[in-house]
Amino acid sequence: MRLAILILPIFSAGCDFAYPEVVVVNRTNEHILLKNVSFNGCVWDEVLGFEDATSPERCLPGEDKIHFQKFDVESYCLEQAQDGTLEGVCPCEPVQDSDSDEDINAGLMDEEPNWFNYQTISIKQIDYDDFYLFEITLEDMEQDFSVPGPYGH
């Protein structure tokens, strides 16, 4: 009986090594960042630039879509330049309120960008004792409305 109690944790730990290893690569675009990538019980708390990969993680076998948050740096900078909120990006002077000397764009300067929720369109299937390399591409992503916002592009 004592031997069974000692051996049981060893066997249960061995099951984890049979779980498939998964790596996810950002193959979207040079100006798109991804973060909080998740798949079948694995979450990578890191930001992936273009062609960056997650570290290998052992995920649960089964099928799922890859979930992540996306930030388009180029679009954000263009929006900020059009609004005049990024100093030095637009050659124009900041707009001054005629009734005061305050810069009406000052409140937007500290605004943090939104990371929007996305997922792959395709469903990925993984099995025990294997290694999987998944790529996130522009053609295989859609907004993920299964999680709370923000929503947008």
CYANA upper distance limits for C-alpha pairs under 8 A (distance plus 0.5 A):
  1 MET  CA      5 ILE  CA      6.99
  2 ARG  CA      6 LEU  CA      6.86
  3 LEU  CA      7 ILE  CA      6.60
  4 ALA  CA      8 LEU  CA      6.43
  5 ILE  CA      9 PRO  CA      8.00
  6 LEU  CA     10 ILE  CA      7.96
  7 ILE  CA     11 PHE  CA      6.97
  8 LEU  CA     12 SER  CA      6.80
  9 PRO  CA     13 ALA  CA      6.59
 10 ILE  CA     14 GLY  CA      6.80
 11 PHE  CA     15 CYS  CA      7.23
 12 SER  CA     16 ASP  CA      7.88
 13 ALA  CA     17 PHE  CA      7.90
 14 GLY  CA     18 ALA  CA      7.51
 15 CYS  CA     19 TYR  CA      7.37
 16 ASP  CA     58 ARG  CA      7.95
 17 PHE  CA     58 ARG  CA      8.16
 17 PHE  CA    129 ASP  CA      8.25
 18 ALA  CA    128 TYR  CA      6.07
 18 ALA  CA    129 ASP  CA      5.37
 19 TYR  CA     58 ARG  CA      6.04
 19 TYR  CA     59 CYS  CA      6.56
 19 TYR  CA     60 LEU  CA      6.57
 19 TYR  CA     61 PRO  CA      6.97
 19 TYR  CA    127 ASP  CA      8.08
 19 TYR  CA    128 TYR  CA      5.56
 19 TYR  CA    129 ASP  CA      6.35
 19 TYR  CA    130 ASP  CA      8.14
 20 PRO  CA     58 ARG  CA      5.91
 20 PRO  CA     59 CYS  CA      6.38
 20 PRO  CA     60 LEU  CA      7.54
 20 PRO  CA     61 PRO  CA      7.06
 20 PRO  CA    126 ILE  CA      7.35
 20 PRO  CA    127 ASP  CA      6.72
 20 PRO  CA    128 TYR  CA      5.59
 20 PRO  CA    129 ASP  CA      5.66
 20 PRO  CA    130 ASP  CA      5.32
 20 PRO  CA    131 PHE  CA      6.19
 20 PRO  CA    132 TYR  CA      7.87
 21 GLU  CA     56 PRO  CA      6.40
 21 GLU  CA     57 GLU  CA      5.76
 21 GLU  CA     58 ARG  CA      4.89
 21 GLU  CA     59 CYS  CA      6.75
 21 GLU  CA    129 ASP  CA      8.35
 21 GLU  CA    130 ASP  CA      6.87
 21 GLU  CA    131 PHE  CA      5.24
 21 GLU  CA    132 TYR  CA      6.69
 22 VAL  CA     56 PRO  CA      5.92
 22 VAL  CA     57 GLU  CA      5.94
 22 VAL  CA     58 ARG  CA      6.80
 22 VAL  CA     59 CYS  CA      7.17
 22 VAL  CA    131 PHE  CA      6.45
 22 VAL  CA    132 TYR  CA      5.31
 22 VAL  CA    133 LEU  CA      6.49
 22 VAL  CA    134 PHE  CA      7.98
 23 VAL  CA     53 ALA  CA      7.15
 23 VAL  CA     54 THR  CA      6.04
 23 VAL  CA     55 SER  CA      6.66
 23 VAL  CA     56 PRO  CA      5.45
 23 VAL  CA     57 GLU  CA      7.35
 23 VAL  CA    132 TYR  CA      6.79
 23 VAL  CA    133 LEU  CA      5.41
 23 VAL  CA    134 PHE  CA      6.73
 24 VAL  CA     53 ALA  CA      6.07
 24 VAL  CA     54 THR  CA      5.95
 24 VAL  CA    133 LEU  CA      6.39
 24 VAL  CA    134 PHE  CA      5.28
 24 VAL  CA    135 GLU  CA      6.19
 24 VAL  CA    136 ILE  CA      7.73
 25 VAL  CA     48 LEU  CA      8.38
 25 VAL  CA     51 GLU  CA      6.54
 25 VAL  CA     52 ASP  CA      6.24
 25 VAL  CA     53 ALA  CA      4.75
 25 VAL  CA     54 THR  CA      7.05
 25 VAL  CA    133 LEU  CA      7.95
 25 VAL  CA    134 PHE  CA      6.73
 25 VAL  CA    135 GLU  CA      5.23
 25 VAL  CA    136 ILE  CA      6.68
 26 ASN  CA     33 LEU  CA      8.45
 26 ASN  CA     34 LEU  CA      7.64
 26 ASN  CA     48 LEU  CA      6.88
 26 ASN  CA     49 GLY  CA      7.17
 26 ASN  CA     50 PHE  CA      5.82
 26 ASN  CA     51 GLU  CA      5.50
 26 ASN  CA     52 ASP  CA      6.21
 26 ASN  CA     53 ALA  CA      6.97
 26 ASN  CA    135 GLU  CA      6.59
 26 ASN  CA    136 ILE  CA      5.78
 26 ASN  CA    137 THR  CA      7.53
 27 ARG  CA     50 PHE  CA      6.44
 27 ARG  CA     51 GLU  CA      5.90
 27 ARG  CA    135 GLU  CA      6.52
 27 ARG  CA    136 ILE  CA      5.97
 27 ARG  CA    137 THR  CA      5.55
 27 ARG  CA    138 LEU  CA      8.17
 28 THR  CA     32 ILE  CA      7.09
 28 THR  CA     50 PHE  CA      7.08
 28 THR  CA    136 ILE  CA      6.78
 28 THR  CA    137 THR  CA      4.97
 28 THR  CA    138 LEU  CA      5.50
 29 ASN  CA     50 PHE  CA      6.45
 29 ASN  CA    138 LEU  CA      8.05
 30 GLU  CA     49 GLY  CA      7.86
 30 GLU  CA     50 PHE  CA      5.58
 31 HIS  CA     49 GLY  CA      8.46
 31 HIS  CA     50 PHE  CA      7.79
 31 HIS  CA     72 ASP  CA      6.50
 31 HIS  CA     73 VAL  CA      5.92
 31 HIS  CA     74 GLU  CA      6.28
 32 ILE  CA     49 GLY  CA      7.32
 32 ILE  CA     50 PHE  CA      7.19
 32 ILE  CA     70 LYS  CA      7.36
 32 ILE  CA     71 PHE  CA      6.22
 32 ILE  CA     72 ASP  CA      5.07
 32 ILE  CA     73 VAL  CA      6.55
 32 ILE  CA     74 GLU  CA      8.28
 33 LEU  CA     47 VAL  CA      7.14
 33 LEU  CA     48 LEU  CA      6.17
 33 LEU  CA     49 GLY  CA      5.45
 33 LEU  CA     50 PHE  CA      7.30
 33 LEU  CA     70 LYS  CA      6.35
 33 LEU  CA     71 PHE  CA      5.67
 33 LEU  CA     72 ASP  CA      6.96
 33 LEU  CA     73 VAL  CA      7.88
 34 LEU  CA     47 VAL  CA      6.10
 34 LEU  CA     48 LEU  CA      5.56
 34 LEU  CA     49 GLY  CA      7.21
 34 LEU  CA     68 PHE  CA      6.98
 34 LEU  CA     69 GLN  CA      6.04
 34 LEU  CA     70 LYS  CA      5.21
 34 LEU  CA     71 PHE  CA      6.88
 35 LYS  CA     44 TRP  CA      8.16
 35 LYS  CA     45 ASP  CA      7.28
 35 LYS  CA     46 GLU  CA      6.10
 35 LYS  CA     47 VAL  CA      4.88
 35 LYS  CA     48 LEU  CA      6.59
 35 LYS  CA     68 PHE  CA      6.45
 35 LYS  CA     69 GLN  CA      5.75
 35 LYS  CA     70 LYS  CA      7.19
 36 ASN  CA     43 VAL  CA      6.89
 36 ASN  CA     44 TRP  CA      6.02
 36 ASN  CA     45 ASP  CA      5.53
 36 ASN  CA     46 GLU  CA      6.72
 36 ASN  CA     47 VAL  CA      7.70
 36 ASN  CA     67 HIS  CA      8.41
 36 ASN  CA     68 PHE  CA      5.90
 36 ASN  CA     69 GLN  CA      6.66
 37 VAL  CA     43 VAL  CA      6.29
 37 VAL  CA     44 TRP  CA      5.84
 37 VAL  CA     45 ASP  CA      7.68
 37 VAL  CA     46 GLU  CA      8.37
 37 VAL  CA     66 ILE  CA      7.48
 37 VAL  CA     67 HIS  CA      6.17
 37 VAL  CA     68 PHE  CA      4.78
 37 VAL  CA     69 GLN  CA      7.53
 38 SER  CA     42 CYS  CA      5.87
 38 SER  CA     43 VAL  CA      4.78
 38 SER  CA     44 TRP  CA      6.78
 38 SER  CA     66 ILE  CA      6.36
 38 SER  CA     67 HIS  CA      5.66
 38 SER  CA     68 PHE  CA      6.77
 39 PHE  CA     43 VAL  CA      7.17
 39 PHE  CA     59 CYS  CA      7.82
 39 PHE  CA     64 ASP  CA      7.08
 39 PHE  CA     65 LYS  CA      7.17
 39 PHE  CA     66 ILE  CA      5.51
 39 PHE  CA     67 HIS  CA      6.95
 40 ASN  CA     59 CYS  CA      6.31
 40 ASN  CA     60 LEU  CA      6.00
 40 ASN  CA     61 PRO  CA      7.83
 40 ASN  CA     62 GLY  CA      7.82
 40 ASN  CA     63 GLU  CA      7.68
 40 ASN  CA     64 ASP  CA      6.61
 41 GLY  CA     59 CYS  CA      6.23
 41 GLY  CA     60 LEU  CA      6.50
 42 CYS  CA     57 GLU  CA      7.32
 42 CYS  CA     58 ARG  CA      7.79
 42 CYS  CA     59 CYS  CA      5.99
 42 CYS  CA     60 LEU  CA      8.35
 44 TRP  CA     54 THR  CA      7.34
 44 TRP  CA     55 SER  CA      8.42
 46 GLU  CA     54 THR  CA      8.30
 48 LEU  CA     52 ASP  CA      5.77
 48 LEU  CA     53 ALA  CA      7.18
 48 LEU  CA     54 THR  CA      7.93
 61 PRO  CA    125 GLN  CA      8.21
 61 PRO  CA    126 ILE  CA      5.77
 61 PRO  CA    127 ASP  CA      5.46
 61 PRO  CA    128 TYR  CA      6.56
 62 GLY  CA    125 GLN  CA      6.17
 62 GLY  CA    126 ILE  CA      5.88
 62 GLY  CA    127 ASP  CA      6.90
 63 GLU  CA    123 ILE  CA      6.91
 63 GLU  CA    124 LYS  CA      5.85
 63 GLU  CA    125 GLN  CA      4.75
 63 GLU  CA    126 ILE  CA      6.73
 64 ASP  CA    123 ILE  CA      5.84
 64 ASP  CA    124 LYS  CA      6.02
 64 ASP  CA    125 GLN  CA      7.34
 65 LYS  CA    119 GLN  CA      6.77
 65 LYS  CA    120 THR  CA      6.02
 65 LYS  CA    121 ILE  CA      7.53
 65 LYS  CA    122 SER  CA      6.93
 65 LYS  CA    123 ILE  CA      5.24
 65 LYS  CA    124 LYS  CA      6.44
 66 ILE  CA    119 GLN  CA      5.90
 66 ILE  CA    120 THR  CA      5.90
 66 ILE  CA    123 ILE  CA      8.27
 66 ILE  CA    124 LYS  CA      8.18
 67 HIS  CA    117 ASN  CA      8.06
 67 HIS  CA    118 TYR  CA      6.46
 67 HIS  CA    119 GLN  CA      4.77
 67 HIS  CA    120 THR  CA      7.22
 67 HIS  CA    144 ASP  CA      8.03
 68 PHE  CA    117 ASN  CA      6.54
 68 PHE  CA    118 TYR  CA      5.93
 68 PHE  CA    119 GLN  CA      6.50
 69 GLN  CA    115 TRP  CA      6.02
 69 GLN  CA    116 PHE  CA      5.74
 69 GLN  CA    117 ASN  CA      5.03
 69 GLN  CA    118 TYR  CA      6.21
 70 LYS  CA    115 TRP  CA      5.82
 70 LYS  CA    116 PHE  CA      5.76
 70 LYS  CA    117 ASN  CA      6.91
 70 LYS  CA    118 TYR  CA      7.15
 71 PHE  CA    113 PRO  CA      8.37
 71 PHE  CA    114 ASN  CA      7.53
 71 PHE  CA    115 TRP  CA      5.51
 71 PHE  CA    116 PHE  CA      7.10
 72 ASP  CA     76 TYR  CA      6.79
 72 ASP  CA    153 HIS  CA      8.50
 73 VAL  CA     77 CYS  CA      6.63
 74 GLU  CA     78 LEU  CA      6.68
 75 SER  CA     79 GLU  CA      6.62
 76 TYR  CA     80 GLN  CA      6.64
 76 TYR  CA    113 PRO  CA      7.79
 77 CYS  CA     81 ALA  CA      6.50
 77 CYS  CA     86 LEU  CA      8.18
 78 LEU  CA     82 GLN  CA      6.60
 79 GLU  CA     83 ASP  CA      6.65
 80 GLN  CA     84 GLY  CA      6.39
 80 GLN  CA     85 THR  CA      5.62
 80 GLN  CA     86 LEU  CA      6.12
 81 ALA  CA     85 THR  CA      6.67
 81 ALA  CA     86 LEU  CA      6.25
 81 ALA  CA     89 VAL  CA      6.20
 81 ALA  CA     90 CYS  CA      5.97
 82 GLN  CA     90 CYS  CA      7.97
 83 ASP  CA    105 ASN  CA      8.32
 84 GLY  CA     89 VAL  CA      8.30
 84 GLY  CA     90 CYS  CA      6.77
 84 GLY  CA     92 CYS  CA      8.15
 84 GLY  CA     94 PRO  CA      6.76
 84 GLY  CA     95 VAL  CA      8.43
 84 GLY  CA    105 ASN  CA      7.48
 85 THR  CA     94 PRO  CA      8.35
 85 THR  CA    105 ASN  CA      6.25
 85 THR  CA    106 ALA  CA      7.76
 85 THR  CA    108 LEU  CA      6.57
 85 THR  CA    109 MET  CA      5.84
 86 LEU  CA     90 CYS  CA      7.86
 86 LEU  CA    109 MET  CA      7.09
 94 PRO  CA    103 ASP  CA      7.22
 94 PRO  CA    105 ASN  CA      7.51
 95 VAL  CA    103 ASP  CA      6.83
 95 VAL  CA    104 ILE  CA      7.07
 95 VAL  CA    105 ASN  CA      7.58
 96 GLN  CA    100 SER  CA      8.11
 96 GLN  CA    101 ASP  CA      6.98
 96 GLN  CA    102 GLU  CA      6.86
 96 GLN  CA    103 ASP  CA      5.54
 96 GLN  CA    104 ILE  CA      6.70
 97 ASP  CA    101 ASP  CA      6.92
 97 ASP  CA    102 GLU  CA      6.84
 97 ASP  CA    103 ASP  CA      7.02
 97 ASP  CA    104 ILE  CA      6.66
102 GLU  CA    106 ALA  CA      8.41
105 ASN  CA    109 MET  CA      7.24
106 ALA  CA    110 ASP  CA      8.27
107 GLY  CA    111 GLU  CA      7.86
114 ASN  CA    150 PRO  CA      7.57
115 TRP  CA    150 PRO  CA      7.83
116 PHE  CA    143 GLN  CA      8.24
116 PHE  CA    149 GLY  CA      7.66
116 PHE  CA    150 PRO  CA      6.11
116 PHE  CA    151 TYR  CA      6.17
116 PHE  CA    152 GLY  CA      6.93
116 PHE  CA    153 HIS  CA      7.46
117 ASN  CA    143 GLN  CA      6.44
117 ASN  CA    144 ASP  CA      5.81
117 ASN  CA    145 PHE  CA      7.99
117 ASN  CA    147 VAL  CA      7.95
117 ASN  CA    149 GLY  CA      7.36
117 ASN  CA    150 PRO  CA      7.42
117 ASN  CA    151 TYR  CA      7.24
118 TYR  CA    141 MET  CA      7.03
118 TYR  CA    142 GLU  CA      6.01
118 TYR  CA    143 GLN  CA      4.71
118 TYR  CA    144 ASP  CA      4.94
118 TYR  CA    145 PHE  CA      8.49
119 GLN  CA    141 MET  CA      6.06
119 GLN  CA    142 GLU  CA      6.10
119 GLN  CA    143 GLN  CA      6.68
119 GLN  CA    144 ASP  CA      5.92
120 THR  CA    136 ILE  CA      7.53
120 THR  CA    140 ASP  CA      5.78
120 THR  CA    141 MET  CA      4.82
120 THR  CA    142 GLU  CA      6.68
121 ILE  CA    140 ASP  CA      5.65
121 ILE  CA    141 MET  CA      5.83
121 ILE  CA    142 GLU  CA      6.64
122 SER  CA    140 ASP  CA      7.06
126 ILE  CA    130 ASP  CA      8.28
126 ILE  CA    132 TYR  CA      7.94
136 ILE  CA    140 ASP  CA      7.20
136 ILE  CA    141 MET  CA      7.83
137 THR  CA    141 MET  CA      7.21
143 GLN  CA    151 TYR  CA      7.96
145 PHE  CA    149 GLY  CA      7.90
145 PHE  CA    151 TYR  CA      8.32
